[in-house]
């Protein structure tokens, strides 16, 4: 499964600006957060090139043979709220995925933030027209509306939005958690002591207390922050 995230604008084009914000910075931030939240899932996330050519973004996804294309934007022009777009001639599958994505993002997060639902729309946007796989374009609030911009300045809002977009993609695309491969026991020798470790997904894991104490360190555990301190 290959998912292409389009950060919208970028390069020489900052996108819409207002209230001290630039669209390209916000979409960069949101897309990076979405990608980070999808790491545990069995999906390859690729960012479309931030070139001035919208066709290049679509061609990038087409050349990869991507399964889904998701373009992230911030709206402008006076107004408020969230809306989603598929292409004017989108087929049933594209519409089905969009509907699940839209309703998950809206009811799972935006409704509780007092954001207006502007609805599920269709348009002849280049990235929706030129992509050969199901594609969606999300317009996330208005950069030039003060109340929307206040939300967009709040990193916990951006994180909640990205979290719900990622969750919507998991649900709508049926993404599965990556299988963890535990290959088996590994013997670890530390300063003459023998510890037993494990190989999990090509990484060697060792019990931290035994390892640190074998190296003469002091180990403590902070339950509140679930942090191991090695001194
Ligand atoms: Zn835009």
Boltz pocket constraint, residues with backbone or C-beta under 6 A from the ligand:
constraints:
  - pocket:
      binder: B
      contacts: [[A, 8], [A, 9], [A, 15], [A, 16], [A, 23], [A, 72], [A, 73], [A, 74], [A, 75]]
      max_distance: 6.0
